[in-house]
Amino acid sequence: MITSIWKSIRSGQIDPVYLIIGTESYFVEKTLDLLKSSLTQAGELELSFFDLDESPVEHVIDEADTFPFFSDRKLIIAKNASFLKASERGKEKINHDLKILESWLENPPSSSVTIFVAPYEKLDERKKIVKSIKQHAVVIEAKALQANDLESWLSHEAKSFGKDISRGAVRKLVEMAGTNLTLLSSEIEKMSLYLGAEGEITEGLVEEMTARTLEQDAFKMLQAYLDGNISTALSVYYDLLRQKEEPVALAALLASQIRFMIHVYYLQKKGYHAQQISKQLKAHPYRVKLLVEKRQQISEQRLLEVLGDLADIDLQLKTVSGNRERVLEFFLMKRGARNN
């Protein structure tokens, strides 16, 4: 649905009112950028911003109703439309005249394009204003992608640059760069430019070119340790030390990863599926999916043992003097493959 709306915007078919719902900032910013670009083609762009946590919606309406001076249409961005979500009576930051807004939505001026941004997981569908704005505005869902949708999105993003991407490369890219769509899009663009006329983004290219995050390096180090691949675990650890990362911070990060795995597997054992687990733990569905697929490779008992070892390591790192790098190094040198 969002791609068809973007296609219309690119072709110059722009509606007077849009409502963007959801917490995925990539879709919000991409929509705003497309509208700015499309409206700029017709001449100079008149742009106004409002924070609806600080300004009443009447100010937005007044601005929209004012005829533009330097262009055919002006663009108005009204963020934090909190009056569309559930809230406790009397705790609203600003009093908005929603009756005026309801009336205005029935006949918005064609000389302005007004975007209401509601960065929330859901709206209060019982509210009259929610029903009204959904009826009269173009609604764009800016929600976090589910696991399978993320793979499809990455494939579509690669094709937009004329490239194919293998499934293994998709998994490796998410493993190394995380699930931030803005970052993933940037990595796809970078690799596409590097390839030139060549057609496929491979797992090897991802490994070679993707910028790694501390969290992803820590996860790779932990996974290598748990798989018994001690040489890889140590190699990642030495790289992190060269980047001036502190052993005590790395141990804490490893423990955090282990606790997350334990929570995922506990909920899975209780009958939760991946999407329910991601919602319960407020984690991206793709991250949960990858762990669920590896469920049979390691037992909860083994994870608890490693978590206990890391608690001991944390104490040693905070009490010993001298070469603390050795403490975590000796931990990683232990055989990590006792999964059962």
C-alpha distance (Angstrom), angle and dihedral (degrees) to the residues before:
residue distance angle dihedral
M1 . . .
I2 3.81 . .
T3 3.82 91.8 .
S4 3.82 91.5 55.9
I5 3.83 90.0 50.6
W6 3.81 90.2 49.9
K7 3.81 89.7 49.3
S8 3.81 90.4 53.7
I9 3.82 91.5 48.9
R10 3.82 91.2 50.3
S11 3.80 90.2 51.8
G12 3.82 90.9 52.0
Q13 3.80 97.1 -105.7
I14 3.80 96.7 134.3
D15 3.80 123.7 169.2
P16 3.82 123.3 -144.7
V17 3.83 96.2 -119.4
Y18 3.82 133.3 34.0
L19 3.79 130.8 -179.3
I20 3.81 117.9 -158.8
I21 3.82 114.1 -164.2
G22 3.81 125.0 -172.8
T23 3.77 147.3 49.0
E24 3.83 101.5 -97.0
S25 3.80 100.7 109.7
Y26 3.81 93.3 -167.4
F27 3.82 92.4 67.2
V28 3.81 91.2 44.2
E29 3.80 94.6 51.2
K30 3.82 94.0 40.8
T31 3.82 90.5 53.8
L32 3.81 92.3 48.0
D33 3.82 91.6 47.5
L34 3.81 91.7 50.4
L35 3.80 92.0 50.3
K36 3.81 92.0 47.9
S37 3.79 91.5 48.5
S38 3.79 94.6 47.0
L39 3.81 94.5 47.0
T40 3.81 91.9 45.6
Q41 3.81 90.2 60.0
A42 3.80 88.6 69.0
G43 3.81 92.0 55.5
E44 3.79 138.9 -80.2
L45 3.80 113.1 -0.5
E46 3.79 121.5 -129.5
L47 3.80 106.3 -154.1
S48 3.82 130.0 -175.2
F49 3.82 129.6 -177.9
F50 3.80 128.1 -157.3
D51 3.81 131.0 -177.7
L52 3.80 105.4 -151.2
D53 3.80 90.1 -158.4
E54 3.80 86.1 66.6
S55 3.82 106.0 25.7
P56 3.82 129.6 48.6
V57 3.79 117.1 -114.8
E58 3.81 88.9 -116.6
H59 3.82 88.0 74.1
V60 3.80 89.5 57.2
I61 3.80 91.4 50.0
D62 3.81 92.0 48.5
E63 3.79 90.6 52.0
A64 3.81 92.5 46.8
D65 3.81 91.1 50.4
T66 3.81 92.6 51.2
F67 3.79 110.1 95.9
P68 3.84 113.6 -119.3
F69 3.81 118.0 -109.9
F70 3.81 103.6 -158.1
S71 3.79 105.3 27.5
D72 3.79 142.7 33.5
R73 3.80 92.9 -111.3
K74 3.80 133.9 17.0
L75 3.81 125.9 -145.7
I76 3.81 120.3 -132.1
I77 3.80 121.4 -172.1
A78 3.81 116.3 -165.0
K79 3.80 111.3 -174.1
N80 3.82 130.9 -168.0
A81 3.80 98.4 30.2
S82 3.80 89.7 -175.0
F83 3.81 93.1 161.2
L84 3.83 86.0 76.8
K85 3.81 94.5 63.2
A86 3.80 131.4 66.7
S87 3.80 113.6 -81.6
E88 3.77 139.1 166.5
R89 3.77 113.0 -97.0
G90 3.79 111.8 -104.2
K91 3.82 94.3 18.6
E92 3.80 97.9 89.3
K93 3.81 113.4 123.2
I94 3.83 93.4 -142.1
N95 3.79 132.8 24.1
H96 3.80 107.7 -125.8
D97 3.80 122.6 -165.7
L98 3.80 96.0 -131.2
K99 3.82 93.9 175.1
I100 3.79 89.6 63.8
L101 3.81 89.1 48.4
E102 3.81 92.1 50.2
S103 3.80 90.7 51.6
W104 3.82 92.6 45.7
L105 3.83 92.6 50.9
E106 3.80 90.2 61.2
N107 3.80 91.3 65.2
P108 3.84 113.2 12.6
P109 3.82 116.8 179.1
S110 3.80 117.1 -96.9
S111 3.82 90.3 -141.4
S112 3.81 92.6 73.7
V113 3.82 138.4 48.7
T114 3.80 111.8 -147.4
I115 3.80 122.1 -167.4
F116 3.79 121.4 -166.1
V117 3.80 111.6 -161.6
A118 3.82 116.9 -157.7
P119 3.85 105.8 -178.2
Y120 3.79 94.5 -168.0
E121 3.79 134.5 112.2
K122 3.80 92.1 -121.8
L123 3.79 142.3 -0.5
D124 3.79 129.7 -132.1
E125 3.80 99.3 -97.4
R126 3.82 90.4 -169.6
K127 3.79 92.0 69.2
K128 3.77 118.0 99.0
I129 3.81 91.8 -140.1
V130 3.82 90.8 56.3
K131 3.79 91.4 53.6
S132 3.79 90.7 45.9
I133 3.79 97.5 49.5
K134 3.79 92.2 45.2
Q135 3.78 89.3 52.2
H136 3.80 96.3 50.1
A137 3.83 104.6 29.9
V138 3.79 132.8 66.6
V139 3.81 102.8 -107.5
I140 3.81 119.4 -143.6
E141 3.81 119.9 -169.5
A142 3.81 110.0 -143.5
K143 3.79 97.2 -178.5
A144 3.80 128.6 146.9
L145 3.79 111.7 -91.2
Q146 3.78 120.0 -110.1
A147 3.81 118.4 -122.9
N148 3.82 97.4 -92.8
D149 3.80 91.8 40.4
L150 3.81 90.5 55.1
E151 3.81 91.3 57.0
S152 3.81 90.8 48.8
W153 3.80 91.3 46.6
L154 3.82 92.3 52.4
S155 3.81 90.4 49.1
H156 3.82 90.2 49.8
E157 3.81 91.0 46.7
A158 3.82 90.7 52.9
K159 3.81 91.2 48.4
S160 3.81 89.6 52.9
F161 3.83 85.2 65.8
G162 3.82 92.0 44.3
K163 3.81 94.0 -103.6
D164 3.80 137.3 120.6
I165 3.80 121.4 -140.0
S166 3.80 124.4 -158.2
R167 3.79 121.1 -128.8
G168 3.80 89.7 -116.8
A169 3.80 89.4 53.8
V170 3.80 90.4 50.3
R171 3.80 91.4 53.2
K172 3.80 92.5 45.1
L173 3.81 91.6 49.0
V174 3.82 92.5 52.2
E175 3.81 90.4 44.2
M176 3.82 91.5 53.4
A177 3.81 103.5 33.5
G178 3.81 102.6 28.8
T179 3.80 127.1 -134.7
N180 3.82 102.2 -61.7
L181 3.82 102.9 127.7
T182 3.79 94.4 -153.6
L183 3.81 91.0 55.2
L184 3.82 92.7 42.9
S185 3.80 91.4 50.8
S186 3.80 90.1 50.2
E187 3.81 91.3 50.9
I188 3.83 91.8 49.6
E189 3.81 90.7 50.4
K190 3.81 91.9 48.1
M191 3.81 93.6 51.0
S192 3.82 92.1 44.3
L193 3.80 91.4 54.1
Y194 3.81 90.1 47.4
L195 3.82 92.2 52.1
G196 3.78 94.2 52.2
A197 3.81 108.5 -179.0
E198 3.82 94.1 -3.0
G199 3.76 113.5 107.5
E200 3.83 114.4 -144.0
I201 3.78 136.8 62.4
T202 3.80 104.8 -146.6
E203 3.78 133.1 -164.3
G204 3.80 89.4 -109.5
L205 3.80 92.2 54.2
V206 3.80 90.9 49.6
E207 3.81 90.2 51.0
E208 3.80 90.5 49.6
M209 3.80 100.9 44.8
T210 3.81 110.1 26.4
A211 3.77 116.8 106.0
R212 3.80 108.2 -124.0
T213 3.80 125.4 -137.0
L214 3.79 125.4 -144.6
E215 3.82 91.3 -115.4
Q216 3.80 92.7 51.5
D217 3.82 92.1 47.7
A218 3.80 89.9 50.1
F219 3.81 90.6 50.3
K220 3.81 91.0 49.0
M221 3.81 90.4 49.8
L222 3.80 91.9 49.0
Q223 3.81 94.0 45.9
A224 3.81 90.8 50.0
Y225 3.81 89.8 50.0
L226 3.80 92.8 49.5
D227 3.82 90.8 47.2
G228 3.80 90.6 52.5
N229 3.82 92.4 -113.1
I230 3.77 94.6 135.2
S231 3.82 96.3 164.6
T232 3.82 90.6 59.5
A233 3.81 92.0 44.4
L234 3.79 91.0 52.3
S235 3.81 93.0 44.1
V236 3.81 90.8 55.7
Y237 3.81 90.4 44.9
Y238 3.81 93.0 52.5
D239 3.82 90.0 48.6
L240 3.80 90.0 53.5
L241 3.81 91.5 48.8
R242 3.81 89.5 52.8
Q243 3.80 86.7 54.0
K244 3.83 87.7 57.2
E245 3.81 95.1 -110.3
E246 3.81 112.9 160.5
P247 3.85 118.1 -119.9
V248 3.81 91.4 -135.9
A249 3.82 90.8 55.8
L250 3.80 91.2 46.3
A251 3.81 92.1 50.8
A252 3.80 89.9 51.2
L253 3.80 90.2 49.9
L254 3.81 91.7 50.6
A255 3.80 90.6 49.9
S256 3.79 90.4 50.1
Q257 3.81 90.3 52.5
I258 3.81 91.0 49.7
R259 3.81 92.6 49.8
F260 3.81 89.7 50.5
M261 3.82 90.5 51.9
I262 3.80 91.2 49.3
H263 3.81 91.1 51.3
V264 3.81 91.7 48.7
Y265 3.81 93.7 50.2
Y266 3.80 92.9 44.1
L267 3.80 91.4 54.5
Q268 3.79 91.2 44.2
K269 3.80 89.7 53.7
K270 3.82 88.4 51.5
G271 3.80 88.8 59.1
Y272 3.81 101.0 -98.1
H273 3.81 116.2 144.4
A274 3.80 122.1 -137.3
Q275 3.81 96.2 -92.6
Q276 3.81 92.4 50.5
I277 3.80 90.6 47.8
S278 3.81 92.4 51.3
K279 3.79 90.6 50.8
Q280 3.80 92.9 46.9
L281 3.81 93.2 49.3
K282 3.84 94.9 35.3
A283 3.81 89.8 -124.4
H284 3.77 130.8 136.4
P285 3.84 111.8 -89.4
Y286 3.80 92.8 -128.7
R287 3.79 92.4 56.8
V288 3.81 89.2 51.6
K289 3.80 92.0 46.0
L290 3.81 92.5 55.7
L291 3.80 91.2 51.7
V292 3.81 93.8 45.8
E293 3.81 89.6 53.5
K294 3.83 89.2 55.3
R295 3.80 93.9 47.0
Q296 3.81 95.7 112.9
Q297 3.80 94.1 51.4
I298 3.79 96.5 73.4
S299 3.79 136.8 23.9
E300 3.80 127.3 -128.2
Q301 3.81 88.2 -121.2
R302 3.80 90.5 58.8
L303 3.82 90.6 49.4
L304 3.80 91.2 50.6
E305 3.81 90.1 50.2
V306 3.81 91.3 51.8
L307 3.81 90.7 47.0
G308 3.80 89.4 53.0
D309 3.82 90.4 49.1
L310 3.80 90.1 51.2
A311 3.81 90.6 51.7
D312 3.82 88.0 56.3
I313 3.81 90.3 46.2
D314 3.81 90.5 51.3
L315 3.82 90.6 53.3
Q316 3.80 92.1 48.4
L317 3.80 92.6 48.5
K318 3.80 90.8 52.4
T319 3.81 96.0 46.5
V320 3.81 107.8 34.0
S321 3.77 123.8 83.8
G322 3.76 125.6 -149.1
N323 3.81 126.0 33.2
R324 3.81 103.3 11.8
E325 3.82 91.3 169.7
R326 3.83 87.5 74.5
V327 3.82 92.8 59.9
L328 3.81 95.0 63.5
E329 3.80 90.9 35.9
F330 3.82 91.5 58.8
F331 3.80 89.5 47.9
L332 3.82 91.0 54.3
M333 3.80 91.2 47.3
K334 3.79 90.3 63.2
R335 3.77 115.0 101.2
G336 3.81 104.8 -91.4
A337 3.77 100.6 -175.2
R338 3.83 99.8 86.9
N339 3.77 93.0 113.5
N340 3.78 96.5 157.0
